[in-house]
Amino acid sequence: LINVVKGDLCLVGVVPRTPEEIQALPRDWKSIYLKTHAGIVSEALVKFGNTPSKDELYAAETIYSVSATMFYDAKLLAGYFRGQLKLFFTRGKKNWGRS
């Protein structure tokens, strides 16, 4: 969150990458990636979890590049928190009644 406060990173965006990782992307993907901003919460994280495949990541970043607005970012944040709450309550129920 410190990087968000400093302005180096957004709260919602595409997966952050190093300059070397960006250079290694295919030309089409690099073009899409450079039109967006990096963030902590990404479309790929919300839709596909912590370990999306390359195809899922490309699709998510493509969708985000054409859909990014404040409203869409708020929708992704809500989806992220909804998923986190679901995980919390699912894990909590499994541990109920155990000593």
ChimeraX attribute file (.defattr): number of C-alpha atoms within 10 A of each C-alpha:
attribute: neighborCount
match mode: 1-to-1
recipient: residues
	/A:1	11
	/A:2	8
	/A:3	12
	/A:4	13
	/A:5	10
	/A:6	9
	/A:7	10
	/A:8	12
	/A:9	17
	/A:10	19
	/A:11	19
	/A:12	22
	/A:13	23
	/A:14	25
	/A:15	18
	/A:16	17
	/A:17	11
	/A:18	8
	/A:19	8
	/A:20	8
	/A:21	10
	/A:22	16
	/A:23	11
	/A:24	11
	/A:25	12
	/A:26	9
	/A:27	11
	/A:28	10
	/A:29	15
	/A:30	14
	/A:31	14
	/A:32	16
	/A:33	23
	/A:34	12
	/A:35	11
	/A:36	16
	/A:37	18
	/A:38	18
	/A:39	18
	/A:40	16
	/A:41	20
	/A:42	26
	/A:43	29
	/A:44	24
	/A:45	20
	/A:46	19
	/A:47	16
	/A:48	14
	/A:49	13
	/A:50	9
	/A:51	10
	/A:52	14
	/A:53	12
	/A:54	9
	/A:55	9
	/A:56	16
	/A:57	20
	/A:58	17
	/A:59	15
	/A:60	21
	/A:61	22
	/A:62	20
	/A:63	14
	/A:64	25
	/A:65	20
	/A:66	11
	/A:67	12
	/A:68	17
	/A:69	11
	/A:70	10
	/A:71	10
	/A:72	14
	/A:73	19
	/A:74	14
	/A:75	11
	/A:76	23
	/A:77	18
	/A:78	13
	/A:79	17
	/A:80	19
	/A:81	12
	/A:82	13
	/A:83	14
	/A:84	13
	/A:85	12
	/A:86	12
	/A:87	11
	/A:88	11
	/A:89	11
	/A:90	11
	/A:91	11
	/A:92	10
	/A:93	9
	/A:94	9
	/A:95	10
	/A:96	8
	/A:97	6
	/A:98	5
	/A:99	4
